[in-house]
Structures are given as structure tokens and as C-alpha cells.
Amino acid sequence: MAVIKYIQTKMREDSTTIRLRADSRSKPSFQIASDGCPAIAGKITRHPSVRAWSAHYKTTDKEANIKRLGVRGLGIGEGWVKSRKAMYREAIVFWNREDKSTRDRIPVPDE
């Protein structure tokens, strides 16, 4: 609360720019490479532990549903990458077809 009051006070005094120090603890300790298959918040998410993509879609009754699409293969090599990209594309096609909300459709990546 004290930080908010300080910022508000400074903003009232003059229009100088206030710079807050970044906290190094707020940075993620690791990242998972996307290989051109980024998760799409609220629509398509990746589940590496079960080798799957999930499509989060809504029905005409506004009921939220999740369809999990598993990636075939052992998780190694170029065949795995192709399979994962194909399943990502399939998840997007599925979401575009099944989601009945007014949210924007997802552009389908090239094969």
C-alpha cells in the first residue's frame, strides 16, 4: 500500500517518469521452447508431461469444455516435432470449428 501512495504522491507533484526497479525473483527460471507452436491463452495450451495439446472451447450454452489431443510418438527426433506440430494444427482447427463464443478465430498455420 505504501508503494501505491508513494507513486500517487509523486504523480501529483509533477509529471516526471517514475522508474521502479525490476525484481530478479519475478523472472521465470526456465522456458520451454515453442518450436513455432505457441500456447494461445484461453484457447490452446500445451501439456508436455502428457504429450498433448488442450483446446479450451465454449458451447452455445456458454459452457466451458476442454478437449485434449495427444501427440503420437516417443518424444524424440524430427518425427516427434512433425507429429507435435501436426497435432497443434489439429487443435487449432478443432477449436475454430467447435468454439461457439464470439472470440476471434485462430489463424491456422501452414503444414
MOPAC internal coordinates of N, CA, C and O (Angstrom, degrees):
PM7 1SCF
backbone

  N    0.0000 0     0.00 0     0.00 0    0    0    0
  C    1.4395 1     0.00 0     0.00 0    1    0    0
  C    1.5214 1   111.22 1     0.00 0    2    1    0
  O    1.2310 1   120.93 1   143.19 1    3    2    1
  N    1.3424 1   115.82 1   -36.81 1    3    2    1
  C    1.4560 1   120.47 1  -179.06 1    5    3    2
  C    1.5304 1   111.17 1   -63.13 1    6    5    3
  O    1.2310 1   120.60 1   143.41 1    7    6    5
  N    1.3328 1   116.46 1   -36.59 1    7    6    5
  C    1.4619 1   120.17 1   179.76 1    9    7    6
  C    1.5229 1   110.20 1   -65.23 1   10    9    7
  O    1.2310 1   120.15 1   137.15 1   11   10    9
  N    1.3071 1   117.33 1   -42.85 1   11   10    9
  C    1.4645 1   121.23 1   179.85 1   13   11   10
  C    1.5236 1   110.42 1   -62.32 1   14   13   11
  O    1.2310 1   119.91 1   135.53 1   15   14   13
  N    1.3325 1   117.77 1   -44.47 1   15   14   13
  C    1.4708 1   121.81 1   178.88 1   17   15   14
  C    1.5219 1   110.49 1   -62.94 1   18   17   15
  O    1.2310 1   120.38 1   139.72 1   19   18   17
  N    1.3331 1   116.89 1   -40.28 1   19   18   17
  C    1.4619 1   120.84 1   178.07 1   21   19   18
  C    1.5250 1   110.50 1   -61.07 1   22   21   19
  O    1.2310 1   120.37 1   133.29 1   23   22   21
  N    1.3095 1   116.90 1   -46.71 1   23   22   21
  C    1.4661 1   121.15 1  -179.44 1   25   23   22
  C    1.5198 1   110.44 1   -63.44 1   26   25   23
  O    1.2310 1   120.41 1   135.49 1   27   26   25
  N    1.3317 1   116.81 1   -44.51 1   27   26   25
  C    1.4637 1   120.16 1   179.46 1   29   27   26
  C    1.5232 1   110.78 1   -61.48 1   30   29   27
  O    1.2310 1   120.28 1   138.70 1   31   30   29
  N    1.3307 1   117.06 1   -41.30 1   31   30   29
  C    1.4668 1   121.24 1   179.11 1   33   31   30
  C    1.5214 1   110.41 1   -63.23 1   34   33   31
  O    1.2310 1   120.48 1   133.63 1   35   34   33
  N    1.3142 1   116.69 1   -46.37 1   35   34   33
  C    1.4600 1   120.97 1   179.11 1   37   35   34
  C    1.5232 1   111.38 1   -62.18 1   38   37   35
  O    1.2310 1   120.41 1   141.65 1   39   38   37
  N    1.3250 1   116.83 1   -38.35 1   39   38   37
  C    1.4640 1   119.98 1  -179.33 1   41   39   38
  C    1.5209 1   110.98 1   -67.59 1   42   41   39
  O    1.2310 1   120.35 1   145.88 1   43   42   41
  N    1.3258 1   116.94 1   -34.12 1   43   42   41
  C    1.4600 1   120.65 1   178.80 1   45   43   42
  C    1.5286 1   111.29 1   -72.47 1   46   45   43
  O    1.2310 1   120.13 1   143.69 1   47   46   45
  N    1.3269 1   117.36 1   -36.31 1   47   46   45
  C    1.4601 1   121.67 1  -176.73 1   49   47   46
  C    1.5166 1   111.82 1   -65.37 1   50   49   47
  O    1.2310 1   120.04 1   130.51 1   51   50   49
  N    1.2936 1   117.53 1   -49.49 1   51   50   49
  C    1.4632 1   121.53 1   178.33 1   53   51   50
  C    1.5195 1   109.54 1  -157.38 1   54   53   51
  O    1.2310 1   120.98 1    -3.39 1   55   54   53
  N    1.2993 1   115.73 1   176.61 1   55   54   53
  C    1.4626 1   119.03 1  -176.04 1   57   55   54
  C    1.5302 1   111.99 1  -100.23 1   58   57   55
  O    1.2310 1   119.99 1  -151.54 1   59   58   57
  N    1.3309 1   117.62 1    28.46 1   59   58   57
  C    1.4652 1   119.79 1   178.36 1   61   59   58
  C    1.5287 1   109.91 1   -69.59 1   62   61   59
  O    1.2310 1   121.37 1   -24.23 1   63   62   61
  N    1.2834 1   114.97 1   155.77 1   63   62   61
  C    1.4564 1   120.55 1   179.83 1   65   63   62
  C    1.5225 1   109.71 1   -78.15 1   66   65   63
  O    1.2310 1   120.66 1   -46.66 1   67   66   65
  N    1.3084 1   116.35 1   133.34 1   67   66   65
  C    1.4528 1   121.63 1   177.73 1   69   67   66
  C    1.5131 1   107.53 1  -102.60 1   70   69   67
  O    1.2310 1   120.76 1   -52.64 1   71   70   69
  N    1.3160 1   116.15 1   127.36 1   71   70   69
  C    1.4634 1   120.35 1  -179.97 1   73   71   70
  C    1.5136 1   108.97 1  -113.82 1   74   73   71
  O    1.2310 1   120.87 1   -55.19 1   75   74   73
  N    1.2987 1   115.94 1   124.81 1   75   74   73
  C    1.4547 1   121.40 1   177.11 1   77   75   74
  C    1.5149 1   108.73 1   -99.83 1   78   77   75
  O    1.2310 1   120.53 1   -38.53 1   79   78   77
  N    1.3141 1   116.59 1   141.47 1   79   78   77
  C    1.4615 1   120.59 1   178.79 1   81   79   78
  C    1.5253 1   109.92 1   -72.40 1   82   81   79
  O    1.2310 1   120.98 1   -41.13 1   83   82   81
  N    1.3069 1   115.73 1   138.87 1   83   82   81
  C    1.4689 1   120.00 1   176.75 1   85   83   82
  C    1.5247 1   108.77 1   -76.00 1   86   85   83
  O    1.2310 1   121.17 1   -40.92 1   87   86   85
  N    1.2881 1   115.37 1   139.08 1   87   86   85
  C    1.4563 1   120.92 1   177.62 1   89   87   86
  C    1.5245 1   108.02 1   -90.96 1   90   89   87
  O    1.2310 1   120.29 1   -58.81 1   91   90   89
  N    1.3268 1   117.05 1   121.19 1   91   90   89
  C    1.4643 1   120.10 1  -176.84 1   93   91   90
  C    1.5233 1   111.85 1   -63.77 1   94   93   91
  O    1.2310 1   119.70 1   158.18 1   95   94   93
  N    1.3366 1   118.17 1   -21.82 1   95   94   93
  C    1.4589 1   120.57 1   179.69 1   97   95   94
  C    1.5210 1   112.31 1   -73.31 1   98   97   95
  O    1.2310 1   119.99 1   164.90 1   99   98   97
  N    1.3311 1   117.63 1   -15.10 1   99   98   97
  C    1.4590 1   119.95 1  -178.31 1  101   99   98
  C    1.5289 1   112.57 1   -82.58 1  102  101   99
  O    1.2310 1   119.99 1   172.20 1  103  102  101
  N    1.3163 1   117.62 1    -7.80 1  103  102  101
  C    1.4579 1   120.91 1  -179.53 1  105  103  102
  C    1.5253 1   109.94 1   -84.20 1  106  105  103
  O    1.2310 1   119.97 1   -37.71 1  107  106  105
  N    1.3348 1   117.66 1   142.29 1  107  106  105
  C    1.4714 1   119.24 1   178.21 1  109  107  106
  C    1.5244 1   110.45 1   -66.01 1  110  109  107
  O    1.2310 1   120.71 1   -34.32 1  111  110  109
  N    1.3145 1   116.25 1   145.68 1  111  110  109
  C    1.4567 1   120.06 1  -178.83 1  113  111  110
  C    1.5280 1   112.31 1   -81.36 1  114  113  111
  O    1.2310 1   119.99 1   163.09 1  115  114  113
  N    1.3261 1   117.63 1   -16.91 1  115  114  113
  C    1.4534 1   120.85 1   177.78 1  117  115  114
  C    1.5285 1   108.81 1  -155.82 1  118  117  115
  O    1.2310 1   120.92 1   -15.65 1  119  118  117
  N    1.3220 1   115.85 1   164.35 1  119  118  117
  C    1.4579 1   121.86 1   176.12 1  121  119  118
  C    1.5179 1   108.61 1  -136.66 1  122  121  119
  O    1.2310 1   120.72 1   -31.78 1  123  122  121
  N    1.3226 1   116.24 1   148.22 1  123  122  121
  C    1.4548 1   121.16 1   175.61 1  125  123  122
  C    1.5290 1   107.00 1   -99.97 1  126  125  123
  O    1.2310 1   120.53 1   -54.83 1  127  126  125
  N    1.3165 1   116.58 1   125.17 1  127  126  125
  C    1.4617 1   120.75 1  -179.66 1  129  127  126
  C    1.5207 1   110.06 1   -63.37 1  130  129  127
  O    1.2310 1   120.90 1   -37.42 1  131  130  129
  N    1.3351 1   115.89 1   142.58 1  131  130  129
  C    1.4604 1   118.88 1  -175.51 1  133  131  130
  C    1.5214 1   113.69 1   -92.42 1  134  133  131
  O    1.2310 1   119.41 1   158.19 1  135  134  133
  N    1.3142 1   118.73 1   -21.81 1  135  134  133
  C    1.4682 1   122.27 1  -178.11 1  137  135  134
  C    1.5285 1   111.93 1    51.21 1  138  137  135
  O    1.2310 1   120.48 1  -140.80 1  139  138  137
  N    1.3259 1   116.68 1    39.20 1  139  138  137
  C    1.4485 1   120.36 1   179.13 1  141  139  138
  C    1.5134 1   114.22 1    76.97 1  142  141  139
  O    1.2310 1   119.97 1  -166.97 1  143  142  141
  N    1.3201 1   117.67 1    13.03 1  143  142  141
  C    1.4635 1   122.99 1   179.86 1  145  143  142
  C    1.5330 1   109.39 1  -125.28 1  146  145  143
  O    1.2310 1   119.91 1  -111.69 1  147  146  145
  N    1.3187 1   117.78 1    68.31 1  147  146  145
  C    1.4672 1   118.65 1  -177.13 1  149  147  146
  C    1.5201 1   112.34 1   -74.18 1  150  149  147
  O    1.2310 1   120.70 1   -33.15 1  151  150  149
  N    1.3154 1   116.26 1   146.85 1  151  150  149
  C    1.4683 1   120.15 1   172.60 1  153  151  150
  C    1.5205 1   107.72 1   -67.44 1  154  153  151
  O    1.2310 1   120.33 1   -30.99 1  155  154  153
  N    1.3098 1   116.97 1   149.01 1  155  154  153
  C    1.4629 1   122.49 1   179.54 1  157  155  154
  C    1.5163 1   106.38 1  -119.13 1  158  157  155
  O    1.2310 1   120.77 1   -71.77 1  159  158  157
  N    1.3174 1   116.14 1   108.23 1  159  158  157
  C    1.4672 1   122.73 1  -172.48 1  161  159  158
  C    1.5285 1   112.18 1   -48.71 1  162  161  159
  O    1.2310 1   121.24 1   -53.67 1  163  162  161
  N    1.3333 1   115.22 1   126.33 1  163  162  161
  C    1.4537 1   121.60 1   177.11 1  165  163  162
  C    1.5160 1   115.02 1    76.33 1  166  165  163
  O    1.2310 1   120.17 1   179.49 1  167  166  165
  N    1.3340 1   117.27 1    -0.51 1  167  166  165
  C    1.4620 1   120.06 1  -177.49 1  169  167  166
  C    1.5312 1   111.95 1  -126.34 1  170  169  167
  O    1.2310 1   120.49 1   120.86 1  171  170  169
  N    1.3352 1   116.67 1   -59.14 1  171  170  169
  C    1.4652 1   122.24 1  -178.71 1  173  171  170
  C    1.5280 1   107.98 1  -128.64 1  174  173  171
  O    1.2310 1   120.40 1   -53.73 1  175  174  173
  N    1.3334 1   116.84 1   126.27 1  175  174  173
  C    1.4609 1   120.48 1   177.78 1  177  175  174
  C    1.5222 1   109.74 1  -128.83 1  178  177  175
  O    1.2310 1   121.26 1   -27.25 1  179  178  177
  N    1.3249 1   115.20 1   152.75 1  179  178  177
  C    1.4669 1   121.81 1  -178.67 1  181  179  178
  C    1.5224 1   109.89 1  -101.76 1  182  181  179
  O    1.2310 1   120.63 1   -38.62 1  183  182  181
  N    1.3160 1   116.40 1   141.38 1  183  182  181
  C    1.4581 1   122.70 1   178.06 1  185  183  182
  C    1.5317 1   108.37 1  -127.87 1  186  185  183
  O    1.2310 1   120.62 1   -96.57 1  187  186  185
  N    1.3490 1   116.41 1    83.43 1  187  186  185
  C    1.4691 1   119.37 1  -176.10 1  189  187  186
  C    1.5218 1   114.32 1   -60.69 1  190  189  187
  O    1.2310 1   120.17 1   148.44 1  191  190  189
  N    1.3250 1   117.28 1   -31.56 1  191  190  189
  C    1.4689 1   119.40 1  -177.00 1  193  191  190
  C    1.5234 1   112.66 1   -65.71 1  194  193  191
  O    1.2310 1   120.11 1   153.00 1  195  194  193
  N    1.3298 1   117.39 1   -27.00 1  195  194  193
  C    1.4676 1   120.56 1   178.55 1  197  195  194
  C    1.5303 1   111.95 1  -115.28 1  198  197  195
  O    1.2310 1   121.22 1  -169.36 1  199  198  197
  N    1.3407 1   115.27 1    10.64 1  199  198  197
  C    1.4683 1   121.64 1   178.34 1  201  199  198
  C    1.5313 1   111.95 1    51.97 1  202  201  199
  O    1.2310 1   121.28 1  -120.71 1  203  202  201
  N    1.3331 1   115.16 1    59.29 1  203  202  201
  C    1.4671 1   119.02 1  -176.90 1  205  203  202
  C    1.5230 1   111.44 1  -150.12 1  206  205  203
  O    1.2310 1   121.90 1   -18.54 1  207  206  205
  N    1.3257 1   113.96 1   161.46 1  207  206  205
  C    1.4614 1   123.31 1   169.59 1  209  207  206
  C    1.5167 1   106.41 1  -112.67 1  210  209  207
  O    1.2310 1   120.24 1   -33.55 1  211  210  209
  N    1.3283 1   117.15 1   146.45 1  211  210  209
  C    1.4631 1   120.93 1   175.70 1  213  211  210
  C    1.5148 1   109.17 1  -118.69 1  214  213  211
  O    1.2310 1   121.03 1   -46.28 1  215  214  213
  N    1.3287 1   115.64 1   133.72 1  215  214  213
  C    1.4600 1   122.00 1   174.81 1  217  215  214
  C    1.5257 1   107.32 1  -102.10 1  218  217  215
  O    1.2310 1   120.53 1   -59.85 1  219  218  217
  N    1.3330 1   116.59 1   120.15 1  219  218  217
  C    1.4704 1   122.52 1  -179.63 1  221  219  218
  C    1.5290 1   107.14 1  -100.91 1  222  221  219
  O    1.2310 1   120.77 1   -75.57 1  223  222  221
  N    1.3227 1   116.12 1   104.43 1  223  222  221
  C    1.4662 1   120.07 1  -174.19 1  225  223  222
  C    1.5252 1   110.88 1  -125.55 1  226  225  223
  O    1.2310 1   121.30 1   -16.77 1  227  226  225
  N    1.3366 1   115.12 1   163.23 1  227  226  225
  C    1.4626 1   120.77 1   179.36 1  229  227  226
  C    1.5221 1   109.66 1  -118.85 1  230  229  227
  O    1.2310 1   121.21 1   -35.23 1  231  230  229
  N    1.3357 1   115.30 1   144.77 1  231  230  229
  C    1.4597 1   120.97 1   178.38 1  233  231  230
  C    1.5262 1   109.30 1   -87.88 1  234  233  231
  O    1.2310 1   120.62 1    -0.48 1  235  234  233
  N    1.3290 1   116.42 1   179.52 1  235  234  233
  C    1.4643 1   120.30 1   177.86 1  237  235  234
  C    1.5241 1   111.41 1   -64.83 1  238  237  235
  O    1.2310 1   119.84 1   157.97 1  239  238  237
  N    1.3297 1   117.92 1   -22.03 1  239  238  237
  C    1.4713 1   122.05 1   177.16 1  241  239  238
  C    1.5221 1   111.50 1   -86.56 1  242  241  239
  O    1.2310 1   120.20 1  -170.08 1  243  242  241
  N    1.3465 1   117.23 1     9.92 1  243  242  241
  C    1.4695 1   123.02 1  -178.69 1  245  243  242
  C    1.5285 1   112.61 1    65.38 1  246  245  243
  O    1.2310 1   120.62 1  -159.28 1  247  246  245
  N    1.3197 1   116.41 1    20.72 1  247  246  245
  C    1.4580 1   121.65 1   179.01 1  249  247  246
  C    1.5307 1   108.35 1   -84.51 1  250  249  247
  O    1.2310 1   120.94 1   -51.78 1  251  250  249
  N    1.3351 1   115.80 1   128.22 1  251  250  249
  C    1.4671 1   120.56 1  -179.55 1  253  251  250
  C    1.5260 1   110.18 1   -80.87 1  254  253  251
  O    1.2310 1   120.66 1   -46.71 1  255  254  253
  N    1.3250 1   116.35 1   133.29 1  255  254  253
  C    1.4614 1   122.99 1   178.90 1  257  255  254
  C    1.5153 1   109.78 1  -131.71 1  258  257  255
  O    1.2310 1   121.02 1   -22.21 1  259  258  257
  N    1.3132 1   115.65 1   157.79 1  259  258  257
  C    1.4570 1   121.38 1   176.34 1  261  259  258
  C    1.5245 1   108.79 1  -130.72 1  262  261  259
  O    1.2310 1   121.01 1   -49.88 1  263  262  261
  N    1.3171 1   115.68 1   130.12 1  263  262  261
  C    1.4690 1   121.86 1   175.73 1  265  263  262
  C    1.5195 1   107.07 1  -117.42 1  266  265  263
  O    1.2310 1   120.15 1   -59.05 1  267  266  265
  N    1.3237 1   117.32 1   120.95 1  267  266  265
  C    1.4546 1   121.68 1  -179.97 1  269  267  266
  C    1.5192 1   109.09 1   -96.34 1  270  269  267
  O    1.2310 1   120.68 1   -51.00 1  271  270  269
  N    1.3261 1   116.31 1   129.00 1  271  270  269
  C    1.4603 1   122.92 1  -179.98 1  273  271  270
  C    1.5200 1   108.29 1  -115.21 1  274  273  271
  O    1.2310 1   120.48 1   -68.17 1  275  274  273
  N    1.3242 1   116.69 1   111.83 1  275  274  273
  C    1.4604 1   122.17 1  -177.07 1  277  275  274
  C    1.5082 1   112.82 1   -78.86 1  278  277  275
  O    1.2310 1   121.15 1   -34.57 1  279  278  277
  N    1.3267 1   115.41 1   145.43 1  279  278  277
  C    1.4619 1   121.74 1   177.66 1  281  279  278
  C    1.5173 1   108.12 1   -92.06 1  282  281  279
  O    1.2310 1   120.49 1   -48.02 1  283  282  281
  N    1.3407 1   116.66 1   131.98 1  283  282  281
  C    1.4530 1   121.06 1  -179.70 1  285  283  282
  C    1.5284 1   110.13 1   -83.80 1  286  285  283
  O    1.2310 1   120.41 1   -32.29 1  287  286  285
  N    1.2933 1   116.82 1   147.71 1  287  286  285
  C    1.4616 1   120.66 1   176.08 1  289  287  286
  C    1.5150 1   112.41 1   120.06 1  290  289  287
  O    1.2310 1   121.32 1    -0.96 1  291  290  289
  N    1.3285 1   115.08 1   179.04 1  291  290  289
  C    1.4527 1   121.48 1  -174.99 1  293  291  290
  C    1.5190 1   114.07 1   -92.02 1  294  293  291
  O    1.2310 1   119.28 1   170.84 1  295  294  293
  N    1.3092 1   118.98 1    -9.16 1  295  294  293
  C    1.4545 1   120.55 1  -178.24 1  297  295  294
  C    1.5097 1   113.64 1    87.56 1  298  297  295
  O    1.2310 1   120.65 1  -160.16 1  299  298  297
  N    1.3468 1   116.36 1    19.84 1  299  298  297
  C    1.4593 1   120.34 1  -178.74 1  301  299  298
  C    1.5332 1   108.91 1  -134.58 1  302  301  299
  O    1.2310 1   120.61 1   -35.79 1  303  302  301
  N    1.3115 1   116.43 1   144.21 1  303  302  301
  C    1.4482 1   122.47 1   170.20 1  305  303  302
  C    1.5130 1   115.65 1    78.74 1  306  305  303
  O    1.2310 1   122.25 1     2.81 1  307  306  305
  N    1.3214 1   113.31 1  -177.19 1  307  306  305
  C    1.4590 1   121.61 1  -175.47 1  309  307  306
  C    1.5307 1   112.33 1   -68.40 1  310  309  307
  O    1.2310 1   119.94 1   146.52 1  311  310  309
  N    1.3173 1   117.73 1   -33.48 1  311  310  309
  C    1.4667 1   120.48 1   177.50 1  313  311  310
  C    1.5155 1   111.41 1   -61.42 1  314  313  311
  O    1.2310 1   120.46 1   142.55 1  315  314  313
  N    1.3306 1   116.72 1   -37.45 1  315  314  313
  C    1.4629 1   122.04 1   177.05 1  317  315  314
  C    1.5238 1   110.95 1   -64.02 1  318  317  315
  O    1.2310 1   120.46 1   135.43 1  319  318  317
  N    1.3241 1   116.72 1   -44.57 1  319  318  317
  C    1.4624 1   121.05 1  -179.46 1  321  319  318
  C    1.5226 1   110.01 1   -61.83 1  322  321  319
  O    1.2310 1   120.32 1   135.86 1  323  322  321
  N    1.3377 1   116.99 1   -44.14 1  323  322  321
  C    1.4676 1   120.51 1   178.63 1  325  323  322
  C    1.5181 1   111.18 1   -63.24 1  326  325  323
  O    1.2310 1   120.25 1   137.94 1  327  326  325
  N    1.3159 1   117.13 1   -42.06 1  327  326  325
  C    1.4642 1   121.81 1   179.34 1  329  327  326
  C    1.5282 1   111.04 1   -63.76 1  330  329  327
  O    1.2310 1   121.05 1   138.34 1  331  330  329
  N    1.3377 1   115.59 1   -41.66 1  331  330  329
  C    1.4644 1   120.22 1  -179.93 1  333  331  330
  C    1.5242 1   111.05 1   -65.85 1  334  333  331
  O    1.2310 1   120.35 1   138.26 1  335  334  333
  N    1.3438 1   116.93 1   -41.74 1  335  334  333
  C    1.4664 1   120.54 1   178.57 1  337  335  334
  C    1.5282 1   110.64 1   -66.25 1  338  337  335
  O    1.2310 1   120.21 1   141.58 1  339  338  337
  N    1.3319 1   117.20 1   -38.42 1  339  338  337
  C    1.4614 1   121.00 1   178.78 1  341  339  338
  C    1.5354 1   110.40 1   -64.59 1  342  341  339
  O    1.2310 1   120.36 1   138.55 1  343  342  341
  N    1.3323 1   116.92 1   -41.45 1  343  342  341
  C    1.4627 1   120.51 1   179.73 1  345  343  342
  C    1.5259 1   110.72 1   -69.85 1  346  345  343
  O    1.2310 1   119.82 1   145.96 1  347  346  345
  N    1.3259 1   117.95 1   -34.04 1  347  346  345
  C    1.4687 1   122.52 1   175.28 1  349  347  346
  C    1.5287 1   109.15 1   -61.15 1  350  349  347
  O    1.2310 1   121.18 1   133.29 1  351  350  349
  N    1.3414 1   115.35 1   -46.71 1  351  350  349
  C    1.4633 1   120.40 1   178.81 1  353  351  350
  C    1.5327 1   110.23 1   -61.95 1  354  353  351
  O    1.2310 1   120.66 1   137.70 1  355  354  353
  N    1.3352 1   116.34 1   -42.30 1  355  354  353
  C    1.4644 1   120.94 1   179.09 1  357  355  354
  C    1.5342 1   111.29 1   -63.16 1  358  357  355
  O    1.2310 1   120.37 1   142.23 1  359  358  357
  N    1.3371 1   116.89 1   -37.77 1  359  358  357
  C    1.4675 1   120.98 1   177.95 1  361  359  358
  C    1.5250 1   110.58 1   -63.89 1  362  361  359
  O    1.2310 1   120.29 1   140.76 1  363  362  361
  N    1.3334 1   117.05 1   -39.24 1  363  362  361
  C    1.4664 1   120.72 1   178.79 1  365  363  362
  C    1.5243 1   110.58 1   -67.47 1  366  365  363
  O    1.2310 1   120.37 1   134.66 1  367  366  365
  N    1.3262 1   116.90 1   -45.34 1  367  366  365
  C    1.4742 1   120.86 1   178.19 1  369  367  366
  C    1.5304 1   109.64 1   -59.81 1  370  369  367
  O    1.2310 1   120.34 1   135.95 1  371  370  369
  N    1.3321 1   116.96 1   -44.05 1  371  370  369
  C    1.4612 1   121.58 1   178.19 1  373  371  370
  C    1.5201 1   110.58 1   -60.18 1  374  373  371
  O    1.2310 1   120.16 1   132.05 1  375  374  373
  N    1.3367 1   117.31 1   -47.95 1  375  374  373
  C    1.4681 1   121.03 1  -178.69 1  377  375  374
  C    1.5253 1   110.90 1   -61.51 1  378  377  375
  O    1.2310 1   120.03 1   134.69 1  379  378  377
  N    1.3405 1   117.54 1   -45.31 1  379  378  377
  C    1.4641 1   120.93 1   179.39 1  381  379  378
  C    1.5278 1   111.64 1   -59.63 1  382  381  379
  O    1.2310 1   120.44 1   143.37 1  383  382  381
  N    1.3289 1   116.76 1   -36.63 1  383  382  381
  C    1.4584 1   121.34 1  -178.28 1  385  383  382
  C    1.5300 1   112.03 1   -77.69 1  386  385  383
  O    1.2310 1   119.82 1   138.43 1  387  386  385
  N    1.3276 1   117.95 1   -41.57 1  387  386  385
  C    1.4626 1   121.26 1  -171.49 1  389  387  386
  C    1.5290 1   115.74 1   -92.02 1  390  389  387
  O    1.2310 1   119.56 1   155.33 1  391  390  389
  N    1.3292 1   118.44 1   -24.67 1  391  390  389
  C    1.4653 1   120.03 1  -177.18 1  393  391  390
  C    1.5287 1   109.53 1   -73.53 1  394  393  391
  O    1.2310 1   120.98 1   -55.99 1  395  394  393
  N    1.3216 1   115.73 1   124.01 1  395  394  393
  C    1.4672 1   121.29 1  -177.24 1  397  395  394
  C    1.5303 1   111.93 1  -104.80 1  398  397  395
  O    1.2310 1   120.00 1  -170.14 1  399  398  397
  N    1.3329 1   117.61 1     9.86 1  399  398  397
  C    1.4620 1   120.46 1   178.99 1  401  399  398
  C    1.5296 1   109.33 1   -78.00 1  402  401  399
  O    1.2310 1   120.99 1    -1.29 1  403  402  401
  N    1.3153 1   115.71 1   178.71 1  403  402  401
  C    1.4696 1   120.78 1   179.11 1  405  403  402
  C    1.5267 1   111.41 1   -92.07 1  406  405  403
  O    1.2310 1   120.25 1  -172.06 1  407  406  405
  N    1.3365 1   117.13 1     7.94 1  407  406  405
  C    1.4651 1   120.08 1   179.92 1  409  407  406
  C    1.5230 1   110.53 1   -65.87 1  410  409  407
  O    1.2310 1   121.47 1   -28.79 1  411  410  409
  N    1.3410 1   114.80 1   151.21 1  411  410  409
  C    1.4617 1   120.31 1   179.54 1  413  411  410
  C    1.5238 1   110.65 1   -60.64 1  414  413  411
  O    1.2310 1   120.91 1   -36.64 1  415  414  413
  N    1.3278 1   115.87 1   143.36 1  415  414  413
  C    1.4622 1   121.20 1   176.73 1  417  415  414
  C    1.5237 1   108.86 1   -71.75 1  418  417  415
  O    1.2310 1   120.68 1   -22.21 1  419  418  417
  N    1.3097 1   116.31 1   157.79 1  419  418  417
  C    1.4529 1   122.72 1  -179.45 1  421  419  418
  C    1.5195 1   108.81 1   -94.10 1  422  421  419
  O    1.2310 1   119.61 1   -50.65 1  423  422  421
  N    1.3395 1   118.34 1   129.35 1  423  422  421
  C    1.4719 1   119.15 1   175.47 1  425  423  422
  C    1.5281 1   109.83 1   -63.26 1  426  425  423
  O    1.2310 1   120.44 1   -47.03 1  427  426  425
  N    1.3201 1   116.77 1   132.97 1  427  426  425
  C    1.4604 1   121.78 1  -178.57 1  429  427  426
  C    1.5331 1   107.95 1   -83.93 1  430  429  427
  O    1.2310 1   120.43 1   -55.19 1  431  430  429
  N    1.3488 1   116.79 1   124.81 1  431  430  429
  C    1.4699 1   119.22 1   179.47 1  433  431  430
  C    1.5264 1   111.16 1   -69.73 1  434  433  431
  O    1.2310 1   121.17 1   -24.48 1  435  434  433
  N    1.3296 1   115.37 1   155.52 1  435  434  433
  C    1.4646 1   121.20 1   176.94 1  437  435  434
  C    1.5236 1   109.38 1   -65.86 1  438  437  435
  O    1.2310 1   121.49 1   -26.43 1  439  438  437
  N    1.3274 1   114.75 1   153.57 1  439  438  437
  C    1.4819 1   119.72 1   178.61 1  441  439  438
  C    1.4965 1   110.99 1   -77.82 1  442  441  439
  O    1.2310 1   120.10 1   180.00 1  443  442  441

